Amino acid sequence: QVQLVESGGGLVQAGGSLRLSCAASGITFSINTMAWYRQAAGKQRELVAAITSGRSTSYADSVKGRFTISRDNAKNTVYLQMNSLKPDDTAVYYCNAGATRYFSGYWGQGTQVTISS
């Protein structure tokens, strides 16, 4: 059974930082693409950042230069370091594992990130 457990969300002021973690179990972590998505109230879920098994990374334009995705295969964990946070970053952040062209991947339960102005 695949489990993805996110942590690290919270309430911070604009300009602050947070680091999200997602611990995975039940999958061969090292071979899977991992990603972070977010969904703000009343909006569609959007891809924030992704990292492949080869550690290639990609980012949404809105977070480039502020967010960094990384992975620790020894700990089966993916991280999202978020700096220079803005109120527009307020959302529930979800971890995703194993997405391919034909499979949407597995999802965590989400962690709330709230940025106050």
Contacts in CASP RR format, 6 or more apart in sequence:
PFRMAT RR
TARGET T0000
AUTHOR 0000-0000-0000
METHOD contacts of the structure
MODEL  1
QVQLVESGGGLVQAGGSLRLSCAASGITFSINTMAWYRQAAGKQRELVAA
ITSGRSTSYADSVKGRFTISRDNAKNTVYLQMNSLKPDDTAVYYCNAGAT
RYFSGYWGQGTQVTISS
1 26 0 8 1.000
2 24 0 8 1.000
2 25 0 8 1.000
2 26 0 8 1.000
2 27 0 8 1.000
2 97 0 8 1.000
2 106 0 8 1.000
3 24 0 8 1.000
3 25 0 8 1.000
3 26 0 8 1.000
3 108 0 8 1.000
4 22 0 8 1.000
4 23 0 8 1.000
4 24 0 8 1.000
4 95 0 8 1.000
4 96 0 8 1.000
4 97 0 8 1.000
4 106 0 8 1.000
4 107 0 8 1.000
4 108 0 8 1.000
4 109 0 8 1.000
5 22 0 8 1.000
5 23 0 8 1.000
5 108 0 8 1.000
5 109 0 8 1.000
6 20 0 8 1.000
6 21 0 8 1.000
6 22 0 8 1.000
6 93 0 8 1.000
6 94 0 8 1.000
6 95 0 8 1.000
6 108 0 8 1.000
6 109 0 8 1.000
6 110 0 8 1.000
6 111 0 8 1.000
7 20 0 8 1.000
7 21 0 8 1.000
7 22 0 8 1.000
7 23 0 8 1.000
7 111 0 8 1.000
8 18 0 8 1.000
8 19 0 8 1.000
8 20 0 8 1.000
8 21 0 8 1.000
8 111 0 8 1.000
9 18 0 8 1.000
9 20 0 8 1.000
9 93 0 8 1.000
9 111 0 8 1.000
9 112 0 8 1.000
9 113 0 8 1.000
10 18 0 8 1.000
10 111 0 8 1.000
10 112 0 8 1.000
10 113 0 8 1.000
10 114 0 8 1.000
11 114 0 8 1.000
11 115 0 8 1.000
11 116 0 8 1.000
12 18 0 8 1.000
12 85 0 8 1.000
12 114 0 8 1.000
12 115 0 8 1.000
12 116 0 8 1.000
13 115 0 8 1.000
13 116 0 8 1.000
13 117 0 8 1.000
14 85 0 8 1.000
14 86 0 8 1.000
14 87 0 8 1.000
14 115 0 8 1.000
14 116 0 8 1.000
14 117 0 8 1.000
15 83 0 8 1.000
15 84 0 8 1.000
15 85 0 8 1.000
15 86 0 8 1.000
15 115 0 8 1.000
16 83 0 8 1.000
16 84 0 8 1.000
16 85 0 8 1.000
16 115 0 8 1.000
17 81 0 8 1.000
17 82 0 8 1.000
17 83 0 8 1.000
17 84 0 8 1.000
17 85 0 8 1.000
18 82 0 8 1.000
18 85 0 8 1.000
18 113 0 8 1.000
19 79 0 8 1.000
19 80 0 8 1.000
19 81 0 8 1.000
19 82 0 8 1.000
20 36 0 8 1.000
20 79 0 8 1.000
20 80 0 8 1.000
20 82 0 8 1.000
20 93 0 8 1.000
20 95 0 8 1.000
20 111 0 8 1.000
20 113 0 8 1.000
21 77 0 8 1.000
21 78 0 8 1.000
21 79 0 8 1.000
22 34 0 8 1.000
22 36 0 8 1.000
22 77 0 8 1.000
22 78 0 8 1.000
22 79 0 8 1.000
22 80 0 8 1.000
22 95 0 8 1.000
22 97 0 8 1.000
22 108 0 8 1.000
23 75 0 8 1.000
23 76 0 8 1.000
23 77 0 8 1.000
24 32 0 8 1.000
24 34 0 8 1.000
24 76 0 8 1.000
24 77 0 8 1.000
24 78 0 8 1.000
24 95 0 8 1.000
24 97 0 8 1.000
25 76 0 8 1.000
27 97 0 8 1.000
27 98 0 8 1.000
27 106 0 8 1.000
29 71 0 8 1.000
29 73 0 8 1.000
29 76 0 8 1.000
29 97 0 8 1.000
30 53 0 8 1.000
30 73 0 8 1.000
31 53 0 8 1.000
32 53 0 8 1.000
32 97 0 8 1.000
32 98 0 8 1.000
33 50 0 8 1.000
33 51 0 8 1.000
33 52 0 8 1.000
33 53 0 8 1.000
33 97 0 8 1.000
33 98 0 8 1.000
33 99 0 8 1.000
33 100 0 8 1.000
34 50 0 8 1.000
34 51 0 8 1.000
34 69 0 8 1.000
34 71 0 8 1.000
34 78 0 8 1.000
34 95 0 8 1.000
34 96 0 8 1.000
34 97 0 8 1.000
34 98 0 8 1.000
35 47 0 8 1.000
35 48 0 8 1.000
35 49 0 8 1.000
35 50 0 8 1.000
35 51 0 8 1.000
35 69 0 8 1.000
35 95 0 8 1.000
35 96 0 8 1.000
35 97 0 8 1.000
35 99 0 8 1.000
36 47 0 8 1.000
36 48 0 8 1.000
36 49 0 8 1.000
36 50 0 8 1.000
36 69 0 8 1.000
36 78 0 8 1.000
36 80 0 8 1.000
36 93 0 8 1.000
36 94 0 8 1.000
36 95 0 8 1.000
36 96 0 8 1.000
37 45 0 8 1.000
37 46 0 8 1.000
37 47 0 8 1.000
37 48 0 8 1.000
37 93 0 8 1.000
37 94 0 8 1.000
37 96 0 8 1.000
38 45 0 8 1.000
38 46 0 8 1.000
38 48 0 8 1.000
38 89 0 8 1.000
38 91 0 8 1.000
38 92 0 8 1.000
38 93 0 8 1.000
38 94 0 8 1.000
38 113 0 8 1.000
39 45 0 8 1.000
39 46 0 8 1.000
39 91 0 8 1.000
39 92 0 8 1.000
39 94 0 8 1.000
40 88 0 8 1.000
40 90 0 8 1.000
40 91 0 8 1.000
40 92 0 8 1.000
41 91 0 8 1.000
43 91 0 8 1.000
45 94 0 8 1.000
46 60 0 8 1.000
47 60 0 8 1.000
48 59 0 8 1.000
48 60 0 8 1.000
48 63 0 8 1.000
48 67 0 8 1.000
48 80 0 8 1.000
48 93 0 8 1.000
49 57 0 8 1.000
49 58 0 8 1.000
49 59 0 8 1.000
49 60 0 8 1.000
49 63 0 8 1.000
49 67 0 8 1.000
49 68 0 8 1.000
49 69 0 8 1.000
49 80 0 8 1.000
50 57 0 8 1.000
50 58 0 8 1.000
50 69 0 8 1.000
51 57 0 8 1.000
51 69 0 8 1.000
51 70 0 8 1.000
51 71 0 8 1.000
51 78 0 8 1.000
55 71 0 8 1.000
57 69 0 8 1.000
59 65 0 8 1.000
59 67 0 8 1.000
59 69 0 8 1.000
62 88 0 8 1.000
63 82 0 8 1.000
63 89 0 8 1.000
66 82 0 8 1.000
66 83 0 8 1.000
66 84 0 8 1.000
66 85 0 8 1.000
67 80 0 8 1.000
67 81 0 8 1.000
67 82 0 8 1.000
67 83 0 8 1.000
68 80 0 8 1.000
68 81 0 8 1.000
68 83 0 8 1.000
69 78 0 8 1.000
69 79 0 8 1.000
69 80 0 8 1.000
69 81 0 8 1.000
70 78 0 8 1.000
70 79 0 8 1.000
70 81 0 8 1.000
71 77 0 8 1.000
71 78 0 8 1.000
71 79 0 8 1.000
72 78 0 8 1.000
72 79 0 8 1.000
78 95 0 8 1.000
80 93 0 8 1.000
82 89 0 8 1.000
82 113 0 8 1.000
85 113 0 8 1.000
85 115 0 8 1.000
86 115 0 8 1.000
87 115 0 8 1.000
87 116 0 8 1.000
87 117 0 8 1.000
88 115 0 8 1.000
89 113 0 8 1.000
89 115 0 8 1.000
90 113 0 8 1.000
90 114 0 8 1.000
90 115 0 8 1.000
91 113 0 8 1.000
92 110 0 8 1.000
92 111 0 8 1.000
92 112 0 8 1.000
92 113 0 8 1.000
93 110 0 8 1.000
93 111 0 8 1.000
93 112 0 8 1.000
93 113 0 8 1.000
94 107 0 8 1.000
94 108 0 8 1.000
94 109 0 8 1.000
94 110 0 8 1.000
95 107 0 8 1.000
95 108 0 8 1.000
95 110 0 8 1.000
96 104 0 8 1.000
96 105 0 8 1.000
96 106 0 8 1.000
96 107 0 8 1.000
96 108 0 8 1.000
97 105 0 8 1.000
97 106 0 8 1.000
98 105 0 8 1.000
98 106 0 8 1.000
99 105 0 8 1.000
END
